[in-house]
Amino acid sequence: MTTETLHAQACEACRADAPQVSDAELAELIKQIPDWTPVVQDGVMQLQREFTFRNFRLALEFTNKVGALAEEEGHHPGILTEWGKVTVTWWTHAINGLHRNDFICAAKTDMLLS
């Protein structure tokens, strides 16, 4: 496993036979994105974080930044935009679970706030 920070890494193409992160990898990777929570939805492990904003306009601007990041990385999250809040959920659809790409994209999502 590389010691380079997650937000400095790039996503790799992921195939249906790519391995999901192990429990040990999850424990290590989550330390780099402490504001994210591993959740299970419909039996699929995912990373989720809620971001809060002063109004809908700011939430929508952030949503658009996350969308641009997703296109750049070729990896697409679930995004729920509401008044004053955006919930972002990363997981790898091809493997129905978490891949290192999800942690990279979560870290890059955090960077969009700065």
Backbone as ProteinMPNN parsed JSONL, in Angstrom:
{"seq_chain_A": "MTTETLHAQACEACRADAPQVSDAELAELIKQIPDWTPVVQDGVMQLQREFTFRNFRLALEFTNKVGALAEEEGHHPGILTEWGKVTVTWWTHAINGLHRNDFICAAKTDMLLS", "coords_chain_A": {"N_chain_A": [[0.846, -1.172, 0.0], [0.562, 2.195, -0.864], [2.196, 5.087, 0.55], [1.543, 7.586, -0.129], [-0.625, 10.395, 0.143], [-4.174, 10.016, 0.059], [-5.733, 11.894, -1.441], [-3.952, 12.727, -3.363], [-3.684, 10.708, -5.136], [-4.69, 8.838, -8.088], [-7.689, 7.506, -9.482], [-8.024, 4.105, -10.472], [-8.849, 2.106, -13.318], [-11.59, -0.007, -12.815], [-12.524, -3.339, -12.658], [-15.094, -5.872, -12.77], [-14.058, -8.035, -11.42], [-12.295, -7.012, -9.623], [-10.688, -6.711, -6.451], [-12.45, -6.158, -3.369], [-11.87, -3.772, -0.718], [-10.086, -5.031, 2.057], [-10.914, -5.868, 5.493], [-8.79, -5.033, 7.099], [-7.514, -3.193, 5.398], [-9.591, -1.341, 5.159], [-9.704, -0.363, 7.802], [-7.252, 0.977, 7.943], [-7.358, 2.831, 5.774], [-9.615, 4.41, 6.36], [-8.734, 6.027, 8.366], [-7.5, 8.12, 7.087], [-9.57, 9.58, 6.113], [-11.36, 10.711, 8.179], [-13.883, 11.912, 8.557], [-15.731, 10.556, 7.132], [-18.126, 7.912, 6.941], [-18.343, 4.44, 7.07], [-21.01, 2.72, 5.656], [-23.712, 0.398, 5.318], [-25.749, -0.229, 2.684], [-28.51, -1.702, 1.283], [-27.136, -4.124, 1.452], [-24.617, -3.467, 0.548], [-21.411, -2.269, 1.135], [-20.513, 1.068, 1.737], [-19.121, 4.428, 1.498], [-19.914, 7.306, 3.296], [-20.749, 10.758, 3.653], [-22.015, 13.689, 5.138], [-22.369, 16.978, 4.151], [-22.631, 20.311, 5.231], [-24.238, 23.432, 4.5], [-24.867, 27.001, 4.187], [-27.093, 27.584, 2.661], [-29.29, 26.692, -0.113], [-28.144, 27.363, -2.597], [-25.335, 27.347, -2.142], [-25.042, 24.665, -1.456], [-25.775, 23.473, -3.864], [-23.746, 24.455, -5.54], [-21.56, 23.094, -4.453], [-22.36, 20.465, -4.994], [-22.157, 20.484, -7.786], [-19.393, 20.742, -8.023], [-18.578, 18.289, -6.953], [-19.702, 16.64, -8.881], [-18.148, 17.373, -11.122], [-15.635, 16.482, -10.258], [-16.192, 13.732, -10.147], [-16.567, 13.135, -12.868], [-14.022, 13.756, -13.821], [-12.475, 11.805, -12.533], [-13.674, 9.53, -13.449], [-15.387, 8.061, -11.918], [-18.266, 7.579, -10.074], [-20.378, 8.963, -7.626], [-23.186, 8.554, -5.332], [-25.257, 11.306, -4.945], [-26.981, 13.432, -2.885], [-28.743, 16.297, -2.863], [-29.88, 18.839, -0.845], [-31.727, 21.48, 0.829], [-29.284, 23.374, 2.18], [-27.645, 21.176, 2.625], [-25.582, 18.445, 1.561], [-25.363, 15.114, 0.763], [-22.95, 12.776, 0.201], [-22.142, 9.754, -1.308], [-19.9, 7.246, -1.756], [-19.086, 4.348, -3.592], [-18.115, 1.335, -5.226], [-19.642, 0.425, -7.991], [-19.223, -1.694, -9.814], [-18.142, -3.763, -8.302], [-19.843, -4.005, -6.226], [-19.262, -2.876, -3.661], [-16.623, -1.594, -1.553], [-13.749, -0.102, -2.934], [-10.327, 0.842, -3.301], [-10.429, 3.167, -4.854], [-12.74, 4.486, -3.973], [-12.034, 5.579, -1.521], [-10.025, 7.295, -2.323], [-11.524, 9.087, -3.884], [-13.271, 10.055, -1.918], [-11.452, 11.432, -0.265], [-10.62, 13.366, -2.097], [-13.027, 14.671, -2.443], [-13.317, 15.869, 0.053], [-11.283, 17.772, -0.21], [-12.439, 19.601, -1.896], [-13.728, 21.425, -0.357], [-11.852, 23.224, 0.552]], "CA_chain_A": [[0.0, 0.0, 0.0], [1.36, 3.407, -0.98], [2.096, 6.028, 1.663], [1.079, 8.848, -0.691], [-1.963, 10.719, 0.648], [-5.235, 9.576, -0.844], [-6.192, 12.915, -2.383], [-2.934, 12.916, -4.401], [-3.69, 9.527, -6.003], [-5.7, 8.804, -9.144], [-8.465, 6.267, -9.553], [-7.642, 3.157, -11.519], [-10.002, 1.436, -13.913], [-11.991, -1.104, -11.929], [-13.296, -4.384, -13.309], [-16.007, -6.611, -11.894], [-13.317, -9.009, -10.614], [-11.354, -6.302, -8.748], [-10.961, -7.047, -5.046], [-12.932, -5.145, -2.436], [-10.893, -3.553, 0.345], [-10.204, -5.969, 3.181], [-11.203, -5.212, 6.772], [-7.546, -4.377, 7.535], [-7.341, -2.009, 4.548], [-10.636, -0.393, 5.564], [-9.287, 0.245, 9.073], [-6.147, 1.904, 7.664], [-7.774, 3.896, 4.858], [-10.609, 5.294, 6.973], [-7.991, 6.986, 9.194], [-7.155, 9.267, 6.248], [-10.801, 10.328, 5.831], [-12.102, 10.456, 9.418], [-15.245, 12.452, 8.553], [-16.564, 9.648, 6.346], [-18.633, 6.778, 7.694], [-18.723, 3.251, 6.297], [-22.4, 2.349, 5.861], [-24.172, -0.686, 4.458], [-27.065, 0.039, 2.103], [-28.906, -2.815, 0.42], [-26.109, -5.148, 1.516], [-23.391, -2.989, -0.101], [-20.606, -1.357, 1.949], [-20.298, 2.342, 1.068], [-18.601, 5.522, 2.308], [-20.886, 8.385, 3.235], [-20.513, 11.953, 4.454], [-22.962, 14.786, 4.957], [-21.748, 18.303, 4.16], [-23.657, 21.317, 5.484], [-24.033, 24.739, 3.887], [-25.786, 28.03, 4.686], [-28.3, 27.689, 1.844], [-29.368, 25.744, -1.224], [-27.215, 27.777, -3.645], [-24.002, 26.836, -1.796], [-25.114, 23.202, -1.544], [-25.786, 23.124, -5.286], [-22.403, 24.713, -6.061], [-20.717, 21.974, -4.021], [-22.818, 19.311, -5.771], [-21.566, 20.595, -9.116], [-17.957, 20.449, -7.888], [-18.459, 16.833, -6.791], [-19.987, 16.078, -10.2], [-16.975, 17.588, -11.976], [-14.626, 15.546, -9.757], [-16.593, 12.387, -10.562], [-16.281, 13.013, -14.297], [-12.569, 13.764, -13.97], [-11.941, 10.53, -12.049], [-14.37, 8.402, -14.075], [-15.943, 7.29, -10.796], [-19.446, 8.394, -9.816], [-21.025, 8.706, -6.349], [-24.551, 8.988, -5.11], [-25.251, 12.666, -4.396], [-28.303, 13.927, -2.516], [-28.646, 17.727, -2.587], [-31.062, 19.369, -0.167], [-31.482, 22.827, 1.324], [-28.235, 23.465, 3.19], [-26.911, 19.942, 2.895], [-25.296, 17.515, 0.466], [-24.883, 13.82, 1.219], [-22.185, 12.124, -0.863], [-21.925, 8.342, -1.016], [-18.999, 6.607, -2.713], [-18.882, 2.9, -3.596], [-17.789, 0.878, -6.573], [-20.779, -0.336, -8.513], [-18.774, -2.908, -10.514], [-17.833, -4.839, -7.353], [-20.835, -3.941, -5.144], [-18.59, -2.676, -2.384], [-15.594, -0.563, -1.493], [-12.454, -0.254, -3.594], [-9.443, 1.96, -2.944], [-10.925, 4.344, -5.572], [-13.753, 5.18, -3.176], [-11.313, 6.34, -0.499], [-9.359, 8.375, -3.064], [-12.534, 10.078, -4.246], [-13.741, 10.69, -0.679], [-10.42, 12.391, 0.124], [-10.676, 14.474, -3.051], [-14.264, 15.408, -2.141], [-12.976, 16.729, 1.197], [-10.443, 18.863, -0.698], [-13.282, 20.585, -2.58], [-14.152, 22.43, 0.636], [-10.798, 24.196, 0.854]], "C_chain_A": [[0.894, 1.239, 0.0], [1.157, 4.334, 0.22], [1.677, 7.41, 1.182], [-0.338, 9.126, -0.183], [-3.007, 10.382, -0.407], [-5.602, 10.638, -1.868], [-5.193, 13.178, -3.509], [-2.896, 11.751, -5.395], [-4.785, 9.646, -7.061], [-6.439, 7.473, -9.081], [-7.92, 5.403, -10.681], [-8.913, 2.541, -12.082], [-10.327, 0.201, -13.082], [-12.887, -2.07, -12.685], [-14.166, -5.111, -12.278], [-15.277, -7.624, -11.016], [-12.272, -8.337, -9.711], [-11.694, -6.626, -7.29], [-11.532, -5.861, -4.266], [-11.85, -4.934, -1.387], [-11.152, -4.565, 1.462], [-10.557, -5.176, 4.442], [-9.979, -4.454, 7.279], [-7.295, -3.112, 6.722], [-8.36, -0.933, 4.909], [-10.213, 0.359, 6.823], [-8.168, 1.259, 8.86], [-6.606, 3.094, 6.824], [-8.724, 4.899, 5.504], [-9.935, 6.33, 7.884], [-7.641, 8.243, 8.412], [-8.371, 10.115, 5.891], [-11.753, 10.183, 7.025], [-13.535, 10.993, 9.462], [-16.227, 11.587, 7.767], [-16.946, 8.442, 7.199], [-18.893, 5.601, 6.756], [-20.168, 2.88, 6.661], [-22.72, 1.177, 4.938], [-25.581, -0.341, 3.998], [-27.376, -1.064, 1.108], [-27.816, -3.879, 0.327], [-24.77, -4.743, 0.911], [-22.679, -1.99, 0.815], [-20.283, -0.113, 1.125], [-19.673, 3.333, 2.039], [-19.559, 6.697, 2.162], [-20.481, 9.547, 4.139], [-21.567, 12.995, 4.108], [-22.208, 16.103, 5.116], [-22.856, 19.331, 4.369], [-23.225, 22.679, 4.934], [-25.101, 25.71, 4.394], [-27.098, 28.099, 3.905], [-28.247, 26.685, 0.695], [-28.351, 26.083, -2.315], [-25.816, 27.224, -3.381], [-23.959, 25.308, -1.875], [-25.061, 22.76, -3.005], [-24.421, 23.369, -5.93], [-21.456, 23.562, -5.69], [-21.075, 20.701, -4.8], [-22.183, 19.325, -7.156], [-20.065, 20.324, -9.096], [-17.728, 18.946, -7.743], [-18.72, 16.14, -8.13], [-18.809, 16.216, -11.146], [-15.83, 16.654, -11.569], [-14.931, 14.13, -10.247], [-16.278, 12.158, -12.042], [-14.781, 12.932, -14.546], [-11.959, 12.415, -13.597], [-12.567, 9.321, -12.748], [-14.978, 7.475, -13.039], [-17.068, 8.131, -10.205], [-20.17, 7.994, -8.526], [-22.539, 8.902, -6.423], [-24.452, 10.363, -4.471], [-26.697, 13.064, -4.124], [-28.14, 15.385, -2.097], [-29.968, 18.204, -2.015], [-30.748, 20.794, 0.27], [-30.424, 22.742, 2.424], [-27.457, 22.191, 3.461], [-26.753, 19.104, 1.64], [-24.755, 16.237, 1.099], [-24.22, 13.13, 0.03], [-21.897, 10.694, -0.419], [-21.086, 7.729, -2.134], [-19.017, 5.09, -2.503], [-18.622, 2.509, -5.04], [-18.87, -0.069, -7.051], [-20.356, -1.676, -9.102], [-18.513, -4.074, -9.561], [-18.811, -4.865, -6.172], [-20.189, -3.819, -3.774], [-17.538, -1.589, -2.497], [-14.293, -1.003, -2.153], [-11.606, 0.935, -3.145], [-9.892, 3.26, -3.632], [-11.912, 5.158, -4.745], [-13.106, 6.054, -2.11], [-10.58, 7.52, -1.137], [-10.372, 9.468, -3.378], [-13.131, 10.773, -3.016], [-12.754, 11.758, -0.228], [-10.439, 13.601, -0.813], [-11.942, 15.303, -2.852], [-14.012, 16.354, -0.968], [-12.182, 17.948, 0.744], [-11.245, 19.947, -1.402], [-13.762, 21.686, -1.648], [-13.113, 23.511, 0.871], [-10.596, 25.19, -0.271]], "O_chain_A": [[1.857, 1.324, 0.762], [0.086, 4.36, 0.825], [1.478, 8.313, 1.994], [-1.157, 8.212, -0.087], [-2.747, 10.455, -1.608], [-5.768, 10.323, -3.046], [-5.553, 13.792, -4.514], [-2.162, 11.801, -6.381], [-5.696, 10.463, -6.932], [-5.881, 6.452, -8.68], [-7.428, 5.898, -11.694], [-9.933, 2.467, -11.397], [-9.429, -0.546, -12.694], [-13.888, -1.669, -13.281], [-13.977, -4.966, -11.07], [-15.804, -8.036, -9.983], [-11.453, -9.024, -9.1], [-12.864, -6.795, -6.945], [-11.143, -4.713, -4.481], [-11.005, -5.806, -1.18], [-12.298, -4.9, 1.763], [-10.5, -3.946, 4.442], [-10.109, -3.359, 7.826], [-6.911, -2.08, 7.273], [-8.026, 0.251, 4.957], [-10.351, 1.58, 6.896], [-8.139, 2.294, 9.526], [-6.275, 4.238, 7.134], [-8.649, 6.096, 5.23], [-10.505, 7.39, 8.143], [-7.499, 9.317, 8.996], [-8.224, 11.243, 5.42], [-12.829, 9.599, 6.893], [-14.322, 10.576, 10.312], [-17.425, 11.867, 7.747], [-16.186, 8.012, 8.067], [-19.591, 5.753, 5.753], [-20.5, 2.744, 7.839], [-22.076, 0.992, 3.906], [-26.492, -0.182, 4.812], [-26.592, -1.327, 0.197], [-27.595, -4.464, -0.734], [-23.878, -5.58, 0.773], [-23.265, -0.988, 1.224], [-19.843, -0.208, -0.021], [-19.687, 3.118, 3.251], [-19.968, 7.046, 1.054], [-19.948, 9.353, 5.232], [-21.954, 13.159, 2.951], [-21.496, 16.308, 6.099], [-23.913, 19.232, 3.746], [-22.044, 23.026, 4.907], [-26.113, 25.293, 4.958], [-28.098, 28.608, 4.412], [-27.285, 25.93, 0.552], [-27.756, 25.178, -2.899], [-25.179, 26.692, -4.29], [-22.963, 24.73, -2.308], [-24.382, 21.79, -3.341], [-23.984, 22.583, -6.771], [-20.655, 23.116, -6.512], [-20.19, 19.953, -5.214], [-21.724, 18.292, -7.642], [-19.524, 19.744, -10.038], [-16.8, 18.393, -8.335], [-18.044, 15.171, -8.475], [-18.498, 15.288, -11.893], [-15.14, 16.102, -12.425], [-14.038, 13.417, -10.706], [-15.777, 11.098, -12.415], [-14.32, 12.145, -15.373], [-11.038, 11.939, -14.261], [-12.046, 8.21, -12.649], [-15.074, 6.265, -13.245], [-16.844, 9.293, -9.864], [-20.533, 6.831, -8.349], [-23.084, 9.351, -7.431], [-23.653, 10.568, -3.557], [-27.536, 13.036, -5.025], [-27.48, 15.679, -1.101], [-31.029, 18.006, -2.606], [-29.622, 21.262, 0.1], [-30.641, 22.119, 3.463], [-26.689, 22.125, 4.421], [-27.634, 19.048, 0.782], [-23.802, 16.277, 1.878], [-24.843, 12.926, -1.012], [-21.461, 10.459, 0.707], [-21.495, 7.695, -3.295], [-18.969, 4.614, -1.369], [-18.887, 3.282, -5.96], [-18.994, -1.2, -6.582], [-21.042, -2.681, -8.917], [-18.642, -5.235, -9.949], [-18.639, -5.643, -5.234], [-20.522, -4.557, -2.847], [-17.56, -0.772, -3.418], [-13.812, -2.118, -1.952], [-12.144, 1.93, -2.659], [-9.751, 4.339, -3.056], [-11.915, 6.388, -4.812], [-13.586, 7.153, -1.832], [-10.52, 8.607, -0.563], [-10.1, 10.648, -3.158], [-13.458, 11.958, -3.076], [-13.155, 12.86, 0.147], [-10.29, 14.736, -0.361], [-11.927, 16.514, -3.072], [-14.443, 17.507, -0.993], [-12.387, 19.045, 1.263], [-10.792, 21.088, -1.501], [-14.158, 22.759, -2.101], [-13.448, 24.599, 1.338], [-9.745, 26.073, -0.168]]}, "name": "protein", "num_of_chains": 1, "seq": "MTTETLHAQACEACRADAPQVSDAELAELIKQIPDWTPVVQDGVMQLQREFTFRNFRLALEFTNKVGALAEEEGHHPGILTEWGKVTVTWWTHAINGLHRNDFICAAKTDMLLS"}
